């Protein structure tokens, strides 16, 4: 079965002055397959590299977050997206070793 997770937008995303994703929109994130990481290294994604996240986003989100949508995202929403992606990328053993308080 395909693994998915979701997060809810805290702020609307606009493009050219038009709201494309309103506050409260639930974004579904699908676990990326290795092929969807083409052209990307996992280290920048794990570190929350903006360019890597904006490249991956349209490949794994529904409704689709395009590059221009990522550019207009509230930083808190971008951080939430990054944390959900991180959860898919880290092996279980690494998750146990990482403490959110550090």
Secondary structure as UniProt FT lines:
FT   STRAND          4..8
FT   STRAND          13..15
FT   TURN            16..17
FT   STRAND          18..21
FT   TURN            23..24
FT   STRAND          26..30
FT   HELIX           34..37
FT   TURN            38..39
FT   HELIX           42..46
FT   TURN            47..48
FT   HELIX           50..60
FT   STRAND          61..62
FT   HELIX           67..71
FT   HELIX           75..89
FT   HELIX           92..97
FT   TURN            100..101
//
